[in-house]
Amino acid sequence: MKRWFSIIAQVLLLFGFTWLGKWVTSFFHLPVPGSLIGLALLFICLYTGLIRLQWVEAGATLLFSQMILFFVPSLVGMMQYPWLLGIKGLLVLVVVVSGCALVMISTGVVAERMFNRGEVKQHDPVENI
């Protein structure tokens, strides 16, 4: 039970950075999504040591493991645009699939190079939950 309270607190901390990023974006009228600003702020805090990785690691692992659920609303919203199911939809699908493939391939290449250089230690994220 204590582990779940810890994970909930970590997820709330991650959401706090998202909300802070949205506030920064709206306050300064930046043309950047607030979630990206929040992610950058979290990175800066992790890099400088203001926040330790252990404070957010289990919550981030939980969110990553459930990431497919975050895409369900966008798929349901697609039903509002029937033209997406025709020829134009196939073109959109090609762009989305190729974009996802490029991101996955480039992430894999970068991660493999980092592991080979010894910059990152390989560990099992499940053991920390």
Phi and psi in degrees as a GROMACS rama.xvg file:
@    title "Ramachandran Plot"
@    xaxis  label "Phi"
@    yaxis  label "Psi"
@TYPE xy
-63.0004  -36.4015  LYS-2
-61.9291  -41.1872  ARG-3
-68.6598  -36.3978  TRP-4
-64.5035  -37.6578  PHE-5
-63.8518  -43.4504  SER-6
-65.1786  -42.0621  ILE-7
-61.9111  -42.0718  ILE-8
-62.6739  -39.0148  ALA-9
-67.4084  -40.6717  GLN-10
-64.2241  -40.1974  VAL-11
-63.7711  -36.7498  LEU-12
-64.2491  -41.3521  LEU-13
-64.069  -42.1431  LEU-14
-64.8701  -33.7605  PHE-15
-59.998  -40.7077  GLY-16
-66.6542  -35.7616  PHE-17
-63.7325  -46.4266  THR-18
-65.1695  -37.9076  TRP-19
-63.0478  -42.0505  LEU-20
-63.5226  -39.3212  GLY-21
-65.3358  -37.8631  LYS-22
-65.4756  -44.2136  TRP-23
-60.467  -43.1291  VAL-24
-62.381  -44.7179  THR-25
-72.6612  -35.0037  SER-26
-68.104  -42.9034  PHE-27
-96.3315  3.34185  PHE-28
52.728  49.36  HIS-29
-84.4111  143.408  LEU-30
-86.642  34.6772  PRO-31
-122.494  139.864  VAL-32
-59.228  139.808  PRO-33
-62.3248  -30.8813  GLY-34
-64.9264  -33.3729  SER-35
-70.7684  -37.8462  LEU-36
-63.943  -43.029  ILE-37
-61.9308  -39.9678  GLY-38
-64.3036  -40.4864  LEU-39
-65.1208  -40.8337  ALA-40
-64.1357  -40.7954  LEU-41
-62.3322  -43.5551  LEU-42
-60.029  -44.3859  PHE-43
-62.5601  -42.9293  ILE-44
-65.5378  -37.7806  CYS-45
-68.3235  -42.1542  LEU-46
-66.2466  -40.1839  TYR-47
-82.2499  -12.172  THR-48
90.9522  5.67917  GLY-49
-65.1912  -31.4783  LEU-50
-125.406  133.598  ILE-51
-87.4311  149.698  ARG-52
-59.6755  -35.1155  LEU-53
-64.1983  -21.2198  GLN-54
-75.5959  -18.9156  TRP-55
-128.836  -6.90101  VAL-56
-64.3194  -47.1562  GLU-57
-66.8788  -39.1821  ALA-58
-65.8424  -40.6634  GLY-59
-66.6093  -37.8496  ALA-60
-63.4253  -41.6862  THR-61
-62.5082  -45.0484  LEU-62
-64.2718  -41.0202  LEU-63
-64.8967  -36.7886  PHE-64
-69.7515  -23.0967  SER-65
-106.319  16.6885  GLN-66
-59.6129  -32.3955  MET-67
-60.318  -29.4451  ILE-68
-65.9954  -25.3382  LEU-69
-73.3187  -16.1902  PHE-70
-92.882  -11.1617  PHE-71
-60.8565  -45.8375  VAL-72
-59.1229  -35.8456  PRO-73
-68.6629  -34.8903  SER-74
-69.8934  -38.1402  LEU-75
-68.4327  -38.6556  VAL-76
-64.0981  -24.2446  GLY-77
-63.0083  -25.8168  MET-78
-65.3468  -17.2428  MET-79
-74.939  -14.7372  GLN-80
-121.68  85.3158  TYR-81
-63.8966  -21.7546  PRO-82
-64.0373  -19.7425  TRP-83
-68.5496  -15.0296  LEU-84
-92.013  0.0918152  LEU-85
-102.23  -150.754  GLY-86
-63.8446  -41.4904  ILE-87
-62.2585  -34.6874  LYS-88
-64.6421  -36.7483  GLY-89
-64.4734  -38.3987  LEU-90
-64.9459  -42.5634  LEU-91
-62.0152  -42.0541  VAL-92
-62.2903  -41.0903  LEU-93
-62.4059  -42.9332  VAL-94
-64.7562  -45.1565  VAL-95
-65.1324  -46.2473  VAL-96
-65.3976  -43.5294  VAL-97
-66.8732  -37.3177  SER-98
-63.9219  -44.0522  GLY-99
-63.4461  -41.4295  CYS-100
-63.1706  -42.5406  ALA-101
-63.5738  -41.0529  LEU-102
-64.8749  -43.6364  VAL-103
-64.9128  -42.9428  MET-104
-65.483  -46.5242  ILE-105
-66.4142  -36.8388  SER-106
-63.7796  -42.7665  THR-107
-63.1144  -41.9066  GLY-108
-65.15  -45.3429  VAL-109
-64.0927  -44.3392  VAL-110
-62.626  -42.3946  ALA-111
-63.595  -41.922  GLU-112
-65.0949  -38.2016  ARG-113
-67.0318  -39.6837  MET-114
-65.2006  -41.3419  PHE-115
-67.6658  -32.5254  ASN-116
-80.7184  -12.2365  ARG-117
83.1086  14.8927  GLY-118
-75.8971  -24.3904  GLU-119
-127.254  133.766  VAL-120
-86.5635  138.149  LYS-121
-85.481  126.984  GLN-122
-144.805  165.941  HIS-123
-91.2258  111.716  ASP-124
-67.063  -20.2368  PRO-125
-71.4407  -29.4691  VAL-126
-68.2258  -18.2534  GLU-127
-86.9375  -9.99514  ASN-128
